[in-house]
Amino acid sequence: MNETTLRRMIVEVFRLAYARRLVDLLGGNASARLSSDEILITPTSMPKVLVKPQSIVKIRLDGTVVSGGNPSSEWRMHVGIYRVRDDVKFVLHTHPPNILALTKADLKIDLSLSEAVSYVGEIAEVPYLRPGSSELADAVSRAISRRNVTAVILRNHGLVTVGSTPYEALNRAEVLENLAYITLLSNCFTK
């Protein structure tokens, strides 16, 4: 895909994530692999509804800004994922409320509830680490370095999903958030 198309897709998926309540107005971020050494990433501190294709920031995998303003504060996590997984073309970081509630309640998503395994693959989990930190980036990169892992739950923080397309990453986030809701609801009635 060319850069113009990728920029439009990032904006579309980012807005869809906001519409699905996977992120709040200023939270979350998304990126796409542009080349072996460059990615496109959402800007920091910009309301989801205002992000436009020209707002997307281009950076190198070493963090150098090529064009645009300031990248998301989670840029280290995004570039870390692209460094360890050459098959990943898109990264979506969301703050799904039901997944956050699950981690707070020390519950695990019940993947037996649907065909989720075919959509998601394996889920990893990392402990709470300061958002935007190199420690968080390193933990997520280690967790997602296994080829079958397509989602990482960040305890008390959010979710990272990856895919070969932006829609695959978004679908994984939606499926997991829906399963988290079902898991929470079913636990209310079985305890």
C-alpha positions as CSV (number, residue, x, y, z in Angstrom):
1,M,0.0,0.0,0.0
2,N,1.2,3.5,-0.7
3,E,1.6,6.2,2.0
4,T,-1.5,8.1,1.1
5,T,-3.7,5.0,1.4
6,L,-2.1,4.0,4.7
7,R,-2.6,7.5,6.2
8,R,-6.3,7.4,5.3
9,M,-6.7,3.9,6.7
10,I,-5.0,4.9,10.0
11,V,-7.5,7.8,10.3
12,E,-10.5,5.6,9.5
13,V,-9.5,2.8,12.0
14,F,-8.7,5.3,14.7
15,R,-12.1,6.9,14.3
16,L,-13.8,3.5,14.3
17,A,-12.0,2.7,17.5
18,Y,-13.3,5.9,19.0
19,A,-16.9,5.2,17.8
20,R,-16.7,1.7,19.3
21,R,-15.6,3.2,22.6
22,L,-12.3,1.4,22.6
23,V,-10.6,4.7,23.3
24,D,-11.5,8.1,24.7
25,L,-11.1,11.4,22.9
26,L,-7.4,11.8,23.5
27,G,-6.3,8.2,24.4
28,G,-5.0,5.4,22.3
29,N,-2.8,5.4,19.2
30,A,-2.3,3.6,15.9
31,S,0.5,3.0,13.5
32,A,1.3,1.3,10.2
33,R,4.5,0.0,8.7
34,L,5.5,2.1,5.7
35,S,8.8,0.4,4.9
36,S,11.5,-1.7,6.6
37,D,12.7,1.4,8.5
38,E,9.7,3.8,8.6
39,I,6.3,3.8,10.2
40,L,3.3,6.2,10.2
41,I,1.9,6.9,13.7
42,T,-0.9,9.0,15.1
43,P,0.1,12.3,16.7
44,T,0.2,12.9,20.4
45,S,-2.6,14.8,22.2
46,M,-4.9,15.2,19.2
47,P,-8.6,14.5,19.6
48,K,-9.6,11.4,17.5
49,V,-12.2,13.3,15.5
50,L,-9.6,15.9,14.4
51,V,-6.9,13.5,13.1
52,K,-6.6,13.8,9.4
53,P,-4.3,12.0,7.0
54,Q,-1.9,15.0,7.0
55,S,-1.8,14.8,10.8
56,I,-0.1,11.4,10.8
57,V,3.5,11.5,11.8
58,K,6.2,9.6,9.9
59,I,9.1,8.3,12.0
60,R,12.0,5.9,11.6
61,L,12.4,2.8,13.8
62,D,15.1,4.6,15.8
63,G,12.4,7.2,16.7
64,T,13.6,10.0,14.4
65,V,10.7,12.1,13.2
66,V,10.8,12.3,9.4
67,S,7.8,14.5,8.9
68,G,4.8,15.7,10.8
69,G,4.5,16.9,14.4
70,N,5.0,15.0,17.6
71,P,4.3,11.2,17.5
72,S,2.2,9.4,20.1
73,S,3.9,9.1,23.5
74,E,3.7,5.3,22.9
75,W,6.0,5.5,19.8
76,R,8.6,3.3,21.6
77,M,6.1,0.5,22.0
78,H,5.1,0.7,18.3
79,V,8.6,0.6,16.9
80,G,9.5,-2.1,19.3
81,I,6.8,-4.3,17.9
82,Y,7.8,-3.6,14.3
83,R,11.4,-4.5,15.2
84,V,10.5,-8.0,16.6
85,R,7.8,-8.9,14.1
86,D,8.3,-8.3,10.4
87,D,4.9,-9.8,9.6
88,V,3.1,-7.0,11.6
89,K,1.9,-4.2,9.3
90,F,-0.4,-2.4,11.7
91,V,-0.5,-1.8,15.5
92,L,-3.5,-0.5,17.4
93,H,-3.4,0.5,21.1
94,T,-6.7,1.0,22.8
95,H,-8.1,1.4,26.3
96,P,-11.2,-0.9,26.3
97,P,-13.2,-0.5,29.5
98,N,-14.3,-4.1,29.8
99,I,-10.7,-5.4,29.4
100,L,-9.6,-2.8,32.0
101,A,-12.3,-4.1,34.4
102,L,-11.2,-7.7,33.8
103,T,-7.6,-6.9,34.8
104,K,-8.8,-5.0,37.8
105,A,-10.9,-8.0,38.9
106,D,-8.0,-10.4,38.2
107,L,-10.1,-12.3,35.6
108,K,-9.1,-13.7,32.3
109,I,-11.0,-13.5,29.0
110,D,-12.8,-16.7,28.3
111,L,-11.8,-17.6,24.7
112,S,-14.1,-20.6,24.7
113,L,-17.1,-18.4,24.2
114,S,-16.9,-18.0,20.5
115,E,-14.7,-18.4,17.5
116,A,-12.4,-15.8,19.0
117,V,-9.3,-18.0,18.8
118,S,-9.6,-18.1,15.0
119,Y,-9.7,-14.2,15.0
120,V,-7.3,-13.5,17.7
121,G,-4.7,-16.3,18.2
122,E,-2.8,-16.1,21.4
123,I,-3.1,-13.3,24.0
124,A,-0.2,-12.2,26.2
125,E,-0.3,-10.0,29.2
126,V,2.2,-7.6,30.8
127,P,2.1,-6.0,34.2
128,Y,1.3,-2.4,34.7
129,L,4.2,-0.3,33.6
130,R,4.2,3.5,33.1
131,P,2.5,4.5,29.8
132,G,5.0,5.7,27.2
133,S,8.0,4.2,29.1
134,S,10.8,2.2,27.5
135,E,10.0,-0.5,30.1
136,L,6.5,-0.9,28.8
137,A,7.8,-0.9,25.2
138,D,10.3,-3.6,26.1
139,A,7.7,-5.8,27.9
140,V,5.2,-5.6,25.0
141,S,7.9,-6.3,22.4
142,R,9.0,-9.4,24.4
143,A,5.4,-10.6,24.8
144,I,4.5,-10.1,21.1
145,S,7.7,-11.5,19.7
146,R,6.1,-15.0,19.6
147,R,4.5,-15.3,16.2
148,N,1.1,-16.6,17.4
149,V,0.6,-13.6,19.8
150,T,-1.6,-11.0,18.2
151,A,-2.8,-9.2,21.3
152,V,-1.2,-8.0,24.5
153,I,-3.2,-7.0,27.5
154,L,-1.5,-4.2,29.4
155,R,-2.8,-4.6,33.0
156,N,-4.6,-1.6,34.3
157,H,-3.8,0.3,31.1
158,G,-5.2,-1.2,27.9
159,L,-4.7,-3.5,24.9
160,V,-2.4,-3.7,22.0
161,T,-3.5,-5.6,18.9
162,V,-1.6,-6.2,15.7
163,G,-2.5,-7.3,12.2
164,S,-1.6,-7.5,8.6
165,T,-4.3,-4.8,8.0
166,P,-5.7,-2.1,10.2
167,Y,-9.1,-3.8,10.1
168,E,-7.6,-7.1,11.3
169,A,-6.1,-5.3,14.3
170,L,-9.3,-3.4,15.0
171,N,-11.4,-6.6,14.7
172,R,-9.2,-8.3,17.3
173,A,-9.6,-5.4,19.7
174,E,-13.4,-5.5,19.2
175,V,-13.6,-9.3,19.6
176,L,-11.6,-9.2,22.8
177,E,-13.6,-6.3,24.2
178,N,-16.8,-8.1,23.5
179,L,-15.5,-11.3,25.1
180,A,-14.3,-9.3,28.1
181,Y,-17.9,-7.9,28.5
182,I,-19.4,-11.4,28.3
183,T,-16.8,-12.8,30.8
184,L,-17.6,-10.0,33.2
185,L,-21.3,-10.4,32.9
186,S,-21.2,-14.2,33.2
187,N,-19.1,-13.8,36.4
188,C,-21.8,-11.7,37.9
189,F,-24.3,-14.5,37.7
190,T,-22.1,-17.5,38.5
191,K,-20.5,-16.4,41.7
